[in-house]
Amino acid sequence: MVIAKDLSRVGRDYIQTGFYTEVYFRRKGVRFIAIGNGVDTVNPISSEFAPFMNVLNEMYLREQSKKMRTFFRQRGNSGKPTNTLCVYGYRKDPADKNHWLVDDEAAAVVRRIYQLAIDCHGPYEIARILEADKVECPAYYNATHDTCMKRSNTDMSKPYAWNGVTVSNILQRPEYMGHTVNFRSSKNGLKAKRETKPQEEWMIFENTHEAIIPEDRWQLAQCVLAVRRRTDSTGKANSLTGKLYCAECGAKLNNHRSRAKQTGRESDDYYDCPTYSQNKGDCCCHYVTTAFIRSVLLQMIRSVSQYAVSDEAAFADQVRALSEVRHADTVKDMTAKAAKARKRIAELDTIIQKLYESYALGKTPESRFNLLSSAYEKEQAQLKDKLAKTEEALATYHADTTNIEAFMALARQYRDTEELTTSVINSFIDRVVVHAPQKVNGQRHVQIDVIFRFIGCFSVPVAPTILTEEQLQEEARRARERERNHQKYLRKKERNKKPPHDQAAA
């Protein structure tokens, strides 16, 4: 015998509930009683309306589900977090459950994870490092701290069970920049499967709580994670992988590295163009050693950092050299002009509206209306065009200012660095462009363009040197020789692209 308070206590899915009450219990000889609904299978008449009751019970549940989705939609649109649990690294504010506070102990682990990622450690490698150091995983940490909520399926026997998926989720969460992210997933109905939404459909509210990771470091971690790195025979991943590009075809240069079998020391460590490796006629080798690139980068980072710190004003002027707006006084003038343009555009909207009303009432002749309206609309269009250009220039100036400040912070920290670590490379370097080699007087010359983060391609200005007549002639001769070699390379490349004569004849 099965006794229930009413049919809704057995279930609100009318298909499943009907199967048990109408089929399964009868087949097994089980007496079913629903006290509140007066259902007793001993009396067949009492069960006649049971299927309709099951349908009504499910309709009630669907209505409640619809109300809850509406509630969470309104809550998410208002900027309040829709998730019950805080993201690892935060705890709920006792005074306001919708506000998050930084949990110092967990936040230190989050900062360490991001630093390891910037140092080119992958998510699974970071998980092994944390597990080896006996750092509590998020599930166990939440279960053992009063400020967090324990999940029912937490395995308390494995306190250090970190895995790569957990680390990857931490590294991809914008919440650590102080943002609230809602609507990562959704359900279309009561019985529908929850589906993950693409990132473009997320609703992000910025600066709703204290950040654990600054935005520039968060973005840097995303750039590092986007590059696939794998260990080779040396047992370590090259920190320059993904940074070097071919100037001619734009492909990422491939790294080749191996150990000498006898001594165990590194015998080869260089980069070349993959387009050349696959088809030698499409590009050239671009052979360049890792040691040479590292020496160039260390020298460039130190020289640019020292120059930036020694003369901030000149450094800022040179960074803004390509921008339309370079000085703060110009910014004030352009801001005032933009405000004046916005005011005039609003006035023209009012004038055009009143002119149309006057024309509609017959107070203004059609010819005069057409003349005035076209003049006003032309003026308004010109003002909108100028305003858009001004706002774009001002946005560029403010972006340059932010980027200069970010680079200055790095320059002050690393201006005297003696070692080119992975963290230094990823903090400073966006990419390195390697040009085709040229031979001058029997010597191989390779042009290297270093593109810094925040400031782009930057070179420290040097004092001009006065060359003698012989030196000027030598420089001109070298320039002509470089140009001849380059034209020779282009002709060879063009010949390799042409089909053979017999194929062309066929």
C-alpha positions as CSV (number, residue, x, y, z in Angstrom):
1,M,0.0,0.0,0.0
2,V,1.2,3.5,-0.9
3,I,-0.4,6.4,1.0
4,A,0.2,10.0,0.0
5,K,-1.2,13.3,1.2
6,D,-2.4,14.1,-2.4
7,L,-1.4,13.3,-6.0
8,S,1.0,16.3,-6.2
9,R,3.2,14.6,-3.5
10,V,3.7,11.6,-5.7
11,G,4.8,13.9,-8.6
12,R,3.8,16.8,-10.8
13,D,4.9,15.2,-14.1
14,Y,1.6,13.9,-15.3
15,I,3.1,11.3,-17.6
16,Q,5.3,9.7,-14.9
17,T,2.7,10.1,-12.1
18,G,0.0,8.6,-14.4
19,F,2.2,5.7,-15.2
20,Y,2.6,4.7,-11.6
21,T,-1.0,5.3,-10.4
22,E,-2.7,3.9,-13.5
23,V,-0.3,1.1,-14.7
24,Y,2.5,0.2,-12.4
25,F,0.6,0.0,-9.1
26,R,-2.3,-1.9,-10.6
27,R,0.1,-4.3,-12.3
28,K,1.9,-5.1,-9.1
29,G,-1.2,-5.2,-7.0
30,V,-0.4,-2.2,-4.9
31,R,-3.2,-0.3,-3.3
32,F,-2.7,3.5,-3.7
33,I,-4.5,6.1,-1.6
34,A,-4.3,9.9,-2.1
35,I,-6.1,11.3,1.0
36,G,-6.5,14.9,-0.1
37,N,-8.0,14.0,-3.4
38,G,-10.1,11.1,-2.2
39,V,-8.4,8.6,-4.5
40,D,-8.3,4.9,-3.5
41,T,-7.7,2.2,-6.1
42,V,-9.9,-0.2,-4.2
43,N,-12.8,2.1,-5.4
44,P,-12.3,2.5,-9.2
45,I,-14.8,5.4,-9.3
46,S,-12.6,7.5,-7.1
47,S,-9.7,7.4,-9.6
48,E,-11.7,8.6,-12.6
49,F,-10.6,12.3,-12.2
50,A,-7.0,11.4,-11.2
51,P,-5.5,12.0,-14.7
52,F,-7.0,15.5,-14.8
53,M,-5.6,16.2,-11.4
54,N,-2.2,15.2,-12.6
55,V,-2.4,17.6,-15.6
56,L,-3.5,20.4,-13.3
57,N,-0.6,19.7,-10.9
58,E,1.9,19.9,-13.8
59,M,0.2,23.1,-15.0
60,Y,0.8,24.6,-11.6
61,L,4.4,23.7,-11.7
62,R,4.8,25.2,-15.2
63,E,3.3,28.4,-13.9
64,Q,5.6,28.5,-11.0
65,S,8.6,27.9,-13.3
66,K,7.5,30.7,-15.6
67,K,7.3,33.1,-12.6
68,M,10.7,32.1,-11.3
69,R,12.3,32.7,-14.8
70,T,10.6,36.1,-14.9
71,F,12.0,36.8,-11.4
72,F,15.5,35.9,-12.3
73,R,15.3,37.8,-15.6
74,Q,14.3,41.0,-13.7
75,R,17.0,40.3,-11.1
76,G,19.7,39.8,-13.7
77,N,18.7,42.8,-15.7
78,S,19.0,45.0,-12.6
79,G,22.7,44.0,-12.2
80,K,22.3,41.7,-9.2
81,P,24.1,38.3,-9.4
82,T,21.7,35.5,-10.4
83,N,23.9,32.6,-9.0
84,T,23.4,31.4,-5.5
85,L,27.0,30.7,-4.7
86,C,29.8,33.3,-4.9
87,V,32.6,32.8,-7.3
88,Y,35.7,31.2,-5.7
89,G,37.7,34.0,-4.2
90,Y,34.7,36.0,-2.9
91,R,32.2,35.8,-0.1
92,K,28.8,37.4,0.4
93,D,28.6,40.6,2.3
94,P,26.8,40.0,5.6
95,A,25.0,43.4,5.3
96,D,24.0,42.8,1.6
97,K,23.7,39.3,0.2
98,N,23.8,40.7,-3.4
99,H,27.2,42.3,-2.8
100,W,30.5,40.3,-2.8
101,L,33.5,40.9,-0.7
102,V,37.0,39.6,-1.4
103,D,37.9,36.4,0.5
104,D,41.6,37.1,1.2
105,E,42.7,33.4,1.5
106,A,41.0,32.2,-1.7
107,A,41.9,35.4,-3.5
108,A,45.6,34.7,-2.9
109,V,45.1,31.4,-4.7
110,V,43.3,33.0,-7.6
111,R,46.2,35.6,-8.0
112,R,48.7,32.7,-8.0
113,I,46.7,30.9,-10.7
114,Y,46.8,33.9,-13.0
115,Q,50.5,34.4,-12.4
116,L,51.2,30.8,-13.3
117,A,49.1,31.2,-16.4
118,I,51.0,34.4,-17.4
119,D,54.2,32.4,-16.9
120,C,53.0,30.0,-19.6
121,H,51.8,27.2,-17.4
122,G,48.7,25.5,-18.8
123,P,45.5,24.8,-16.8
124,Y,46.3,21.1,-16.2
125,E,49.9,21.9,-15.3
126,I,48.6,24.5,-12.8
127,A,46.3,22.0,-11.3
128,R,49.2,19.6,-10.7
129,I,51.2,22.4,-9.1
130,L,48.4,23.3,-6.7
131,E,47.7,19.7,-5.9
132,A,51.4,19.1,-5.1
133,D,51.4,22.1,-2.9
134,K,48.3,20.8,-1.0
135,V,46.1,23.8,-1.8
136,E,42.5,23.2,-1.0
137,C,40.3,22.9,-4.1
138,P,37.3,25.3,-4.4
139,A,34.6,22.6,-3.6
140,Y,36.4,21.5,-0.4
141,Y,37.2,25.1,0.6
142,N,33.6,26.2,0.2
143,A,32.4,23.2,2.3
144,T,34.8,24.0,5.2
145,H,34.3,27.7,5.5
146,D,31.3,29.3,7.1
147,T,31.2,32.2,4.6
148,C,30.4,29.9,1.7
149,M,27.7,27.4,0.9
150,K,28.4,23.7,0.8
151,R,27.4,21.6,-2.2
152,S,25.7,18.3,-1.4
153,N,27.9,16.3,-3.8
154,T,31.3,17.5,-2.4
155,D,33.8,14.7,-1.9
156,M,35.3,15.5,1.5
157,S,37.9,12.7,1.1
158,K,39.8,14.6,-1.6
159,P,40.6,18.1,-0.3
160,Y,43.3,18.8,-3.0
161,A,41.5,17.4,-6.0
162,W,42.3,20.2,-8.5
163,N,41.7,19.6,-12.2
164,G,42.3,21.5,-15.4
165,V,38.7,22.3,-16.0
166,T,38.4,24.0,-12.6
167,V,41.5,26.1,-13.3
168,S,40.4,26.9,-16.8
169,N,37.0,28.2,-15.5
170,I,38.8,30.4,-13.0
171,L,41.0,31.8,-15.7
172,Q,38.1,32.7,-17.9
173,R,35.8,34.4,-15.4
174,P,35.4,38.2,-15.9
175,E,34.1,38.4,-12.3
176,Y,37.7,38.6,-11.1
177,M,37.9,42.0,-12.8
178,G,35.1,43.2,-10.5
179,H,32.2,42.6,-13.0
180,T,28.9,40.8,-12.5
181,V,28.1,38.3,-15.3
182,N,24.5,37.1,-15.7
183,F,22.7,34.8,-18.1
184,R,25.6,32.4,-18.9
185,S,23.0,29.7,-19.5
186,S,19.2,29.4,-19.8
187,K,16.3,27.0,-20.1
188,N,13.4,27.5,-22.5
189,G,10.9,25.6,-20.4
190,L,10.3,23.4,-17.4
191,K,11.5,20.1,-19.0
192,A,14.0,21.7,-21.4
193,K,17.7,21.1,-21.0
194,R,19.8,23.9,-19.7
195,E,22.0,25.3,-22.5
196,T,25.1,27.4,-22.3
197,K,24.9,30.8,-24.1
198,P,27.7,32.2,-26.3
199,Q,29.7,35.0,-24.7
200,E,28.1,37.6,-26.9
201,E,24.8,37.0,-25.2
202,W,26.1,37.4,-21.6
203,M,25.0,40.5,-19.7
204,I,28.0,42.1,-17.9
205,F,27.8,44.8,-15.3
206,E,31.2,46.4,-14.7
207,N,32.8,47.4,-11.4
208,T,30.1,46.0,-9.1
209,H,32.5,44.6,-6.6
210,E,36.2,44.8,-5.7
211,A,38.5,43.3,-8.4
212,I,41.0,40.5,-7.5
213,I,42.8,40.6,-10.9
214,P,43.4,44.0,-12.7
215,E,41.9,44.1,-16.2
216,D,45.3,44.3,-18.0
217,R,46.5,41.2,-16.3
218,W,43.3,39.4,-17.0
219,Q,43.5,40.2,-20.6
220,L,47.2,39.2,-20.7
221,A,46.2,35.8,-19.2
222,Q,43.7,35.3,-22.0
223,C,46.3,36.1,-24.7
224,V,48.7,33.6,-23.2
225,L,46.1,30.9,-22.9
226,A,45.1,31.4,-26.5
227,V,48.5,30.2,-27.7
228,R,49.0,26.5,-27.7
229,R,52.2,25.4,-26.2
230,R,53.6,21.9,-25.9
231,T,56.7,20.5,-24.4
232,D,59.3,19.0,-26.6
233,S,62.4,16.8,-26.1
234,T,63.8,19.5,-23.7
235,G,60.8,19.0,-21.3
236,K,59.9,22.7,-21.3
237,A,57.7,24.9,-23.5
238,N,59.4,27.9,-25.2
239,S,58.1,31.2,-23.7
240,L,58.4,32.9,-27.1
241,T,56.0,30.6,-28.9
242,G,53.2,32.5,-30.5
243,K,55.0,35.8,-30.4
244,L,57.1,35.7,-33.6
245,Y,55.5,36.4,-37.0
246,C,56.8,36.4,-40.6
247,A,56.8,39.9,-42.1
248,E,56.2,38.6,-45.6
249,C,53.4,36.1,-45.2
250,G,52.1,36.9,-41.7
251,A,52.4,33.3,-40.4
252,K,53.5,32.5,-36.9
253,L,57.1,31.2,-36.9
254,N,57.7,27.6,-35.8
255,N,60.1,26.8,-33.0
256,H,62.6,23.9,-33.5
257,R,64.5,22.7,-30.5
258,S,66.2,19.5,-29.5
259,R,68.8,18.1,-27.1
260,A,72.2,16.7,-28.1
261,K,72.1,12.9,-27.5
262,Q,75.6,12.8,-26.0
263,T,75.8,15.7,-23.6
264,G,72.1,16.4,-23.0
265,R,72.6,20.1,-23.7
266,E,70.4,22.0,-26.1
267,S,71.9,21.7,-29.6
268,D,69.3,23.5,-31.7
269,D,66.8,26.3,-30.8
270,Y,65.6,28.4,-33.6
271,Y,62.5,29.7,-35.5
272,D,61.6,29.5,-39.1
273,C,58.6,30.3,-41.4
274,P,56.1,27.4,-41.7
275,T,55.1,28.6,-45.2
276,Y,58.7,28.1,-46.4
277,S,58.9,24.7,-44.7
278,Q,55.7,23.5,-46.5
279,N,56.5,25.1,-49.9
280,K,59.9,26.7,-50.4
281,G,58.8,28.8,-53.3
282,D,56.1,30.7,-51.3
283,C,58.3,32.4,-48.8
284,C,61.9,32.4,-47.4
285,C,63.3,30.7,-44.3
286,H,63.4,33.7,-41.9
287,Y,65.8,31.6,-39.8
288,V,66.5,33.3,-36.4
289,T,67.8,31.8,-33.2
290,T,66.0,32.0,-29.9
291,A,69.1,33.3,-28.2
292,F,69.3,36.2,-30.6
293,I,65.7,37.1,-30.2
294,R,66.0,37.0,-26.4
295,S,69.0,39.2,-26.4
296,V,67.2,41.7,-28.7
297,L,64.1,41.7,-26.5
298,L,66.0,42.2,-23.2
299,Q,68.0,45.1,-24.7
300,M,64.8,46.7,-26.1
301,I,62.8,46.3,-22.9
302,R,65.6,47.8,-20.8
303,S,66.3,50.7,-23.1
304,V,62.6,51.7,-23.7
305,S,61.8,51.3,-19.9
306,Q,64.8,53.5,-18.9
307,Y,63.9,56.1,-21.5
308,A,60.3,56.2,-20.4
309,V,61.1,56.6,-16.7
310,S,63.8,59.2,-17.3
311,D,61.7,61.5,-19.5
312,E,57.9,60.7,-19.2
313,A,56.8,63.8,-21.1
314,A,58.9,63.1,-24.1
315,F,57.9,59.4,-24.0
316,A,54.2,60.3,-24.0
317,D,54.7,62.8,-26.8
318,Q,56.4,60.2,-29.0
319,V,53.7,57.5,-28.2
320,R,51.0,60.0,-29.3
321,A,53.0,61.1,-32.4
322,L,50.5,59.2,-34.6
323,S,47.5,60.5,-32.8
324,E,45.5,63.6,-33.9
325,V,45.3,64.9,-30.4
326,R,48.6,65.1,-28.4
327,H,48.2,67.7,-25.7
328,A,45.8,68.3,-22.9
329,D,45.0,71.9,-24.0
330,T,43.8,70.6,-27.3
331,V,41.6,68.1,-25.5
332,K,39.9,70.9,-23.5
333,D,39.3,72.8,-26.7
334,M,37.9,69.8,-28.5
335,T,35.7,68.9,-25.6
336,A,34.2,72.3,-25.5
337,K,33.6,72.2,-29.3
338,A,31.9,68.8,-28.9
339,A,29.6,70.1,-26.2
340,K,28.7,73.1,-28.4
341,A,28.0,70.8,-31.4
342,R,25.7,68.5,-29.3
343,K,23.8,71.6,-28.1
344,R,23.3,72.9,-31.6
345,I,22.2,69.5,-32.9
346,A,19.5,69.4,-30.2
347,E,18.4,72.9,-31.1
348,L,18.1,72.0,-34.8
349,D,15.9,69.0,-33.9
350,T,13.6,71.5,-32.1
351,I,13.7,73.9,-35.0
352,I,12.9,71.3,-37.6
353,Q,10.1,69.9,-35.5
354,K,8.5,73.4,-35.2
355,L,9.0,74.1,-38.9
356,Y,7.2,70.9,-39.8
357,E,4.3,71.8,-37.5
358,S,4.1,75.3,-39.1
359,Y,4.1,73.7,-42.5
360,A,1.4,71.1,-41.5
361,L,-0.8,73.9,-40.2
362,G,-0.5,75.9,-43.4
363,K,1.5,78.8,-41.9
364,T,4.6,78.2,-44.0
365,P,4.6,77.8,-47.8
366,E,5.9,74.5,-49.2
367,S,8.7,76.1,-51.1
368,R,10.0,77.9,-48.0
369,F,9.6,74.8,-45.9
370,N,11.7,72.7,-48.4
371,L,14.4,75.4,-48.5
372,L,14.7,75.8,-44.7
373,S,14.4,72.2,-43.9
374,S,17.1,71.1,-46.3
375,A,19.4,73.8,-45.0
376,Y,18.8,72.8,-41.4
377,E,19.2,69.1,-42.1
378,K,22.5,69.8,-44.1
379,E,23.9,71.8,-41.1
380,Q,22.9,69.0,-38.7
381,A,24.5,66.3,-40.8
382,Q,27.7,68.3,-41.0
383,L,27.7,68.8,-37.2
384,K,27.1,65.1,-36.6
385,D,30.0,64.2,-38.9
386,K,32.4,66.6,-37.1
387,L,31.2,65.5,-33.7
388,A,31.8,61.8,-34.6
389,K,35.4,62.6,-35.7
390,T,36.0,64.7,-32.5
391,E,34.7,62.0,-30.2
392,E,36.9,59.5,-32.0
393,A,40.0,61.6,-31.6
394,L,39.2,62.2,-27.9
395,A,38.7,58.5,-27.3
396,T,42.1,57.9,-29.0
397,Y,43.7,60.4,-26.7
398,H,42.2,58.9,-23.5
399,A,43.1,55.4,-24.7
400,D,46.7,56.5,-25.3
401,T,46.8,58.1,-21.8
402,T,45.6,54.8,-20.2
403,N,48.0,52.8,-22.3
404,I,50.9,55.1,-21.4
405,E,50.1,54.8,-17.7
406,A,49.9,51.0,-17.9
407,F,53.3,50.9,-19.7
408,M,54.9,53.3,-17.2
409,A,53.9,51.0,-14.4
410,L,55.7,48.1,-16.1
411,A,58.7,50.3,-17.0
412,R,59.2,51.3,-13.4
413,Q,59.1,47.7,-12.3
414,Y,61.4,46.1,-14.9
415,R,63.7,48.9,-16.1
416,D,66.7,47.3,-14.4
417,T,65.8,43.7,-15.0
418,E,68.7,41.4,-15.8
419,E,66.8,38.3,-16.8
420,L,64.2,37.9,-19.5
421,T,61.6,35.7,-17.7
422,T,58.4,34.5,-19.2
423,S,56.4,37.0,-17.1
424,V,58.5,39.9,-18.4
425,I,58.0,38.7,-22.0
426,N,54.3,38.4,-21.7
427,S,53.9,41.6,-19.8
428,F,55.8,43.7,-22.4
429,I,55.7,42.0,-25.8
430,D,52.7,41.8,-28.0
431,R,54.5,40.3,-31.0
432,V,57.8,40.2,-32.8
433,V,57.9,40.6,-36.6
434,V,60.9,39.0,-38.4
435,H,61.7,40.3,-41.9
436,A,63.4,38.4,-44.7
437,P,67.2,38.3,-44.3
438,Q,69.5,40.3,-46.5
439,K,73.2,39.9,-47.2
440,V,75.4,43.0,-47.1
441,N,79.1,42.6,-47.7
442,G,78.8,38.9,-47.1
443,Q,77.1,39.4,-43.8
444,R,73.5,38.3,-43.0
445,H,71.2,41.1,-41.7
446,V,67.7,40.5,-40.3
447,Q,65.3,43.3,-39.4
448,I,63.4,42.7,-36.2
449,D,60.3,44.8,-35.3
450,V,59.3,44.6,-31.6
451,I,55.7,45.4,-31.0
452,F,55.2,46.4,-27.3
453,R,51.9,46.0,-25.5
454,F,50.1,49.3,-24.9
455,I,52.5,51.5,-27.1
456,G,53.0,49.5,-30.3
457,C,56.3,49.7,-32.2
458,F,58.6,52.1,-30.3
459,S,62.2,52.9,-30.7
460,V,64.3,55.1,-28.3
461,P,65.4,58.3,-30.1
462,V,69.1,58.6,-30.5
463,A,71.2,61.7,-31.0
464,P,72.1,62.2,-34.6
465,T,75.6,61.5,-35.6
466,I,77.6,63.5,-38.2
467,L,79.0,61.1,-40.8
468,T,82.0,61.7,-43.0
469,E,81.7,61.7,-46.8
470,E,83.2,58.2,-46.9
471,Q,80.7,56.9,-44.4
472,L,77.8,58.5,-46.3
473,Q,78.9,56.8,-49.5
474,E,79.3,53.5,-47.7
475,E,75.7,53.8,-46.2
476,A,74.4,54.6,-49.7
477,R,76.2,51.6,-51.2
478,R,74.7,49.3,-48.5
479,A,71.3,50.6,-49.1
480,R,71.6,50.0,-52.9
481,E,72.9,46.5,-52.2
482,R,70.0,45.7,-49.8
483,E,67.5,46.9,-52.4
484,R,69.2,44.7,-55.1
485,N,69.0,41.7,-52.9
486,H,65.4,42.4,-52.0
487,Q,64.4,42.8,-55.7
488,K,66.3,39.6,-56.5
489,Y,64.3,37.8,-53.8
490,L,61.0,39.1,-55.3
491,R,62.0,38.0,-58.8
492,K,62.8,34.5,-57.5
493,K,59.6,34.3,-55.7
494,E,57.7,35.4,-58.8
495,R,59.5,32.7,-60.9
496,N,58.6,30.0,-58.4
497,K,54.9,30.9,-58.7
498,K,54.9,30.5,-62.5
499,P,54.1,27.0,-63.8
500,P,56.8,25.1,-65.8
501,H,56.9,25.7,-69.6
502,D,55.7,22.2,-70.5
503,Q,52.7,22.5,-68.1
504,A,51.8,25.9,-69.5
505,A,52.0,24.5,-73.1
506,A,49.8,21.6,-72.2
